[in-house]
Amino acid sequence: MNKQLLRTGLAIAGLSLVAPFLAACGGDDEPKLVIYNAQHEPLLKEIAPEFTKETGIEVELRNGKDLEMSNQIVAEGKASPADVFLTENSPAMSQVEAAGLFDELPSDILDVIPEQYRPRSGLWTGFVARSTVLVYNTDSIEESELPASLLDLAKPEWKGRISFSPTGADFQAIVAAVLELEGEEATKAWLEGIKANGKVYDGNNLVLEAVDSGEVEVGIVYHYYWERDRKENGDVSDHSAQHYFTGGDPGAFVSVSGAGILESSDMKAEARKFVKFLVDRKGQQILADSYALEYPLNPDVQLEGVTKQFSELQPPQVNVSDLDAEKVVDLLEEVGFL
């Protein structure tokens, strides 16, 4: 697919999401805080009412996908109606940051989140995270037989044994981390290798199902897919387990969901209250108690009942602002995944 057409298509798709909302809200007397939300919609439907209950500030959620919404914001520029932008993964935040469209966050928001999970610019912050894992079929392979590094999955011995979902924002964020850590040439070689070796699925839940059924031995996903299924019923996780890479390997990458305030917002005070609520103890506890099973980034709140605590992870040091969504799209197109 032509790269420009892809990006234009994403922007148009994002704009199409907004049009009905604009029409629906034209008669509202009270202004609402407009949140462009690319995080999980059910999660924000839990948080937003609690924020409104506490502050009296009404919230309007406009939901989409990471790159759809970041492309939309860039296309709208200073005319964007968005006050706050939330993502699943950080490359979309980096795109909006690079376009100069975020307002700087105050220290009472920034200081809550560890430095590794927010950009040095102070223009947005992480608020929740997920760890890359390798799920493996416990009937067909032992954990001791798994590769030492995510990069090893490109080796010939893994041909026909691996699975992943390359069109989703989750996988693309992992590729962005590999790119930042290993460079363009090595990342392209790794993508070519896993393409030759792997089976592509349209969604991470399908990767999980394929591994659990024994269709493939291993799959690249985030931790919460397996954790959610195990918590709910175990239907597609009862013959599989998670392997966590260590030592700062690219396969130990922790992706952060970002929150930023648009510089063009005319409700900045209300937007700051929302982001502050999101990172403070109450909002983070709502996250921790939700179905999402993502890791809160406020150190005062812990996610209970999962395979590994956040403090046990050994992620690589990655500057979240340097995760390049556009270069990832270039590479995925070049290799033939898009």
Stockholm file with secondary structure:
# STOCKHOLM 1.0

chainA/1-338         MNKQLLRTGLAIAGLSLVAPFLAACGGDDEPKLVIYNAQHEPLLKEIAPEFTKETGIEVELRNGKDLEMSNQIVAEGKASPADVFLTENSPAMSQVEAAGLFDELPSDILDVIPEQYRPRSGLWTGFVARSTVLVYNTDSIEESELPASLLDLAKPEWKGRISFSPTGADFQAIVAAVLELEGEEATKAWLEGIKANGKVYDGNNLVLEAVDSGEVEVGIVYHYYWERDRKENGDVSDHSAQHYFTGGDPGAFVSVSGAGILESSDMKAEARKFVKFLVDRKGQQILADSYALEYPLNPDVQLEGVTKQFSELQPPQVNVSDLDAEKVVDLLEEVGFL
#=GR chainA/1-338 SS CCHHHHHHHHHHHHHHHHHHHHHHTTTCSSCCEEEEECSCHHHHHHHHHHHHHHHCCCEEEEECCHHHHHHHHHHHGGGCCCSEEECSSTHHHHHHHHTTCEECCCHHHHTTSCGGGSCTTCSCEEEEEEEEEEEEETTTCCGGGSCSSGGGGGSGGGTTSEEECTTSHHHHHHHHHHHHHHCHHHHHHHHHHHHHHEEECSSHHHHHHHHHHTSSSEEEEEHHHHHHHHHHTCTTTTTEEEECCCTTCGGGCEEEEEEEEETTCSCHHHHHHHHHHHHSHHHHHHHHHSTTCCEESSTTCCCCSSSSCGGGCCCCCCCGGGCCHHHHHHHHHHHTCC
#=GC SS_cons         CCHHHHHHHHHHHHHHHHHHHHHHTTTCSSCCEEEEECSCHHHHHHHHHHHHHHHCCCEEEEECCHHHHHHHHHHHGGGCCCSEEECSSTHHHHHHHHTTCEECCCHHHHTTSCGGGSCTTCSCEEEEEEEEEEEEETTTCCGGGSCSSGGGGGSGGGTTSEEECTTSHHHHHHHHHHHHHHCHHHHHHHHHHHHHHEEECSSHHHHHHHHHHTSSSEEEEEHHHHHHHHHHTCTTTTTEEEECCCTTCGGGCEEEEEEEEETTCSCHHHHHHHHHHHHSHHHHHHHHHSTTCCEESSTTCCCCSSSSCGGGCCCCCCCGGGCCHHHHHHHHHHHTCC
//
